[in-house]
Amino acid sequence: MTRSVGTAALLCAALFALGCDKKDDSGSSAGGPSAPKDSATEALQAANAESGGRLFDKSLTKKACELLSPERVGETFGIPAAELRPISAMGCTYRWESKGADEPTRLDARFSIIQVHANAASAKQWFANATKGMSQKEVKDAMAAVTRATKEREEVDTKAKEKTVDLMGGAIGDAAGAGGFQFETVDGVGDEARLALSDGALWVRAGNLTFVISAYHGPPAPKPDLKGVGLQEMAKAALAADREWVKKTLSKRREDASKLVAVLLKALP
């Protein structure tokens, strides 16, 4: 893992930790009412119900790619397992694209932020806080605090590293967009599930286990039109285009992530 990736992970982890320090016993969601059930959700009800009240061992946090194996991902999305190569940094990630097809297809799947809590009650409280939602201003304020704290760590000991921390903190703040980080409740997935509207990731609680699943299997995103865009504005334009693509494909991302959750819950020991 590169230093920049490590710094990004540190900032992200710190942001989630800061979010989870916000006490709110109501467990309310900033994303509004529950999303309507669809046929895919209905089909998952029986499999997901198996997780209710279960207590999982902390060793699960080190078994991301064992649980989300190429065989399980391939079977879920109709892709030969031999063509899937897991990336085991900070969870388990798969990236795949069809080759030579008239209509190209890609797969992005990630299993991350896996935590085993002391009991189901503490997991429920953590989940409520982590998915409470933050406005754009709250995200920027939180990232400013996280950035200051990160720069005080012993390993951030050069100007170059401090600059990387500043850049990553600003990038996460910008990634929130005008709506900040908001969530929408998804029924019938695990004991609790909420969809992050900013990136289509599904946050899930099953007993004392919490994790995040993101998945998209479909046409690749169109390349953003950056003609006439200055060098300094390219990153913002690309980020805005990515947000629009996520918004357009949000329903598909919810469906694909829900499928993977059902597969994972069946695989849990």
C-alpha positions in Angstrom: 0.0 0.0 0.0 1.3 3.5 -0.9 1.7 6.2 1.6 -1.0 8.3 -0.1 -3.5 5.4 0.0 -2.7 4.8 3.6 -3.3 8.5 4.4 -6.6 8.4 2.5 -7.7 5.3 4.5 -6.7 7.0 7.8 -8.8 10.1 6.9 -11.8 8.0 5.9 -11.6 5.9 9.0 -11.3 9.0 11.2 -14.3 10.5 9.5 -16.5 7.5 10.2 -15.2 7.3 13.8 -16.1 11.0 14.3 -19.5 10.4 12.8 -20.1 7.5 15.2 -19.3 9.7 18.2 -22.5 11.6 17.5 -25.0 10.3 20.1 -28.5 9.9 18.8 -30.7 7.2 20.3 -33.5 7.7 17.8 -31.5 6.0 15.0 -33.2 8.3 12.5 -32.2 8.5 8.9 -31.6 11.7 7.1 -32.5 10.0 3.8 -36.3 10.1 4.3 -38.8 7.2 4.1 -38.0 3.6 3.2 -37.3 2.8 -0.4 -40.1 0.8 -2.0 -39.6 -3.0 -2.1 -38.9 -4.6 -5.4 -38.8 -8.2 -6.6 -35.1 -8.5 -5.8 -35.7 -7.4 -2.2 -38.6 -9.7 -1.8 -36.5 -12.6 -2.9 -33.8 -11.8 -0.3 -36.1 -11.8 2.7 -35.7 -15.4 3.7 -31.9 -15.5 3.3 -31.4 -12.2 5.2 -33.7 -13.3 8.1 -31.2 -15.9 9.1 -28.9 -13.2 10.5 -31.3 -11.9 13.2 -29.7 -11.7 16.6 -26.6 -13.7 15.7 -23.3 -13.0 17.4 -20.2 -13.2 15.1 -16.5 -13.7 16.0 -14.0 -10.8 15.5 -12.0 -13.1 13.2 -14.5 -12.2 10.4 -12.8 -8.8 10.0 -9.8 -10.6 8.5 -11.7 -12.8 6.1 -13.2 -10.3 3.6 -12.0 -12.0 0.4 -12.6 -15.5 1.9 -16.2 -14.5 2.5 -16.6 -12.5 -0.7 -14.8 -15.1 -2.9 -14.5 -15.0 -6.7 -16.8 -18.0 -6.9 -19.6 -16.2 -4.9 -19.2 -12.9 -6.8 -19.1 -14.7 -10.2 -22.2 -16.8 -9.4 -24.1 -13.7 -8.3 -23.4 -11.8 -11.5 -22.9 -14.5 -14.1 -19.1 -13.9 -14.5 -16.5 -16.7 -14.7 -14.8 -16.9 -11.3 -11.4 -17.3 -13.1 -11.8 -13.8 -14.5 -12.1 -12.2 -11.1 -9.1 -11.1 -9.1 -9.8 -9.9 -5.5 -7.9 -6.9 -4.1 -7.5 -7.4 -0.4 -6.6 -3.9 0.7 -8.9 -2.4 3.3 -11.6 -5.1 2.7 -12.1 -6.9 -0.6 -12.6 -5.3 -4.0 -13.3 -6.6 -7.5 -13.1 -4.7 -10.7 -13.9 -6.5 -14.0 -14.8 -5.5 -17.6 -16.1 -7.6 -20.4 -13.8 -8.0 -23.3 -14.7 -7.8 -27.0 -18.4 -7.4 -26.3 -20.6 -5.2 -28.5 -22.2 -3.8 -25.3 -19.4 -3.5 -22.7 -20.2 -4.4 -19.1 -18.3 -3.8 -16.0 -18.4 -4.9 -12.4 -17.4 -3.0 -9.4 -17.8 -4.7 -6.0 -16.4 -3.9 -2.6 -16.8 -5.4 0.9 -15.4 -3.0 3.5 -15.6 -1.3 6.9 -16.2 -4.7 8.5 -16.7 -4.5 12.3 -17.7 -7.0 14.9 -19.2 -5.3 18.0 -19.5 -6.5 21.5 -23.2 -7.2 21.1 -26.1 -6.5 18.9 -27.1 -3.5 20.9 -23.8 -1.7 20.5 -23.8 -2.6 16.8 -27.2 -1.1 16.5 -26.1 2.1 18.2 -23.0 2.4 16.0 -25.0 1.8 12.9 -27.5 4.5 13.8 -24.8 7.0 14.4 -22.7 6.0 11.3 -25.7 6.3 9.0 -27.3 9.4 10.5 -26.2 11.6 7.6 -24.2 14.9 7.5 -24.8 18.1 5.5 -22.0 19.4 3.3 -21.0 21.9 5.9 -20.9 19.2 8.6 -18.7 17.0 6.3 -16.3 19.9 5.6 -16.1 20.9 9.3 -15.5 17.2 10.3 -12.8 16.8 7.7 -11.1 20.0 8.8 -11.0 18.6 12.4 -9.9 15.1 11.2 -7.2 16.7 9.0 -5.8 18.7 11.9 -5.7 15.6 14.1 -4.1 13.5 11.4 -1.3 16.0 10.8 -0.4 15.8 14.5 0.4 12.0 14.2 4.0 11.1 14.4 4.2 9.4 10.9 3.0 12.7 9.3 6.4 14.2 9.7 7.2 16.1 6.5 5.6 19.0 4.5 4.9 16.6 1.6 2.9 14.3 3.9 1.0 17.2 5.4 0.1 18.4 1.9 -1.2 14.9 1.1 -3.3 15.0 4.2 -4.7 18.4 3.3 -5.5 17.3 -0.3 -7.2 14.1 0.8 -9.2 15.9 3.4 -10.4 18.5 0.9 -11.2 15.7 -1.6 -13.4 13.9 0.8 -15.1 17.2 1.7 -15.7 17.9 -2.0 -16.9 14.4 -2.7 -19.9 15.0 -0.4 -21.4 17.3 -2.9 -24.1 19.9 -2.2 -26.3 17.2 -0.4 -23.6 16.0 2.0 -23.7 12.4 3.0 -27.3 11.2 3.2 -28.8 7.7 3.6 -32.0 5.9 2.7 -33.4 3.0 4.6 -33.6 -0.3 2.6 -36.1 -2.9 4.0 -35.5 -6.6 4.0 -31.7 -6.6 4.0 -30.0 -7.9 7.1 -31.3 -6.6 10.4 -30.9 -3.1 9.2 -29.6 -1.6 5.9 -29.2 2.0 4.6 -28.1 3.1 1.2 -25.6 6.0 0.9 -27.1 8.3 -1.7 -23.7 9.8 -2.5 -22.0 6.6 -3.8 -24.7 3.8 -3.8 -22.9 1.8 -1.0 -25.1 -0.3 1.2 -24.4 -0.1 5.0 -25.6 -3.2 6.8 -26.1 -4.6 10.3 -26.6 -8.3 11.0 -26.6 -9.1 14.7 -23.4 -7.7 16.1 -21.8 -7.4 12.7 -21.7 -4.2 10.6 -20.2 -3.8 7.1 -20.5 -1.9 3.9 -21.2 -3.5 0.5 -21.1 -1.6 -2.8 -21.8 -3.3 -6.2 -22.6 -2.3 -9.7 -22.9 -4.6 -12.7 -23.9 -2.9 -15.9 -22.7 -0.5 -18.6 -19.6 1.6 -17.8 -20.0 5.3 -17.1 -19.8 7.5 -20.1 -16.6 9.5 -20.3 -17.1 13.1 -19.0 -16.8 15.9 -21.6 -13.8 17.9 -20.4 -13.3 19.9 -23.6 -12.5 23.5 -22.7 -12.2 22.7 -19.0 -9.1 24.1 -17.4 -6.7 21.9 -15.6 -7.6 23.1 -12.2 -11.3 22.4 -12.9 -11.0 19.0 -14.4 -11.1 17.1 -11.1 -14.2 18.9 -10.0 -15.9 18.3 -13.4 -15.0 14.6 -13.3 -16.3 14.4 -9.7 -19.6 16.1 -10.7 -20.0 13.6 -13.7 -19.3 10.7 -11.3 -22.0 11.9 -8.9 -24.5 12.2 -11.8 -23.7 8.6 -12.9 -24.2 7.3 -9.4 -27.5 9.1 -9.2 -28.6 7.7 -12.5 -27.7 4.1 -11.5 -28.6 4.3 -7.8 -31.5 1.8 -8.1 -29.3 -0.8 -9.9 -26.6 -0.3 -7.2 -29.1 -0.9 -4.4 -30.3 -4.1 -6.2 -26.8 -5.4 -6.9 -25.5 -4.7 -3.4 -28.5 -6.4 -1.9 -27.8 -9.5 -3.9 -24.2 -9.6 -2.5 -25.4 -9.1 1.0 -27.7 -12.1 0.7 -24.8 -14.2 -0.5 -22.5 -13.0 2.3 -25.1 -13.7 5.0 -25.5 -17.3 3.8 -21.7 -17.6 3.9 -21.2 -16.3 7.4 -20.2 -19.1 9.9 
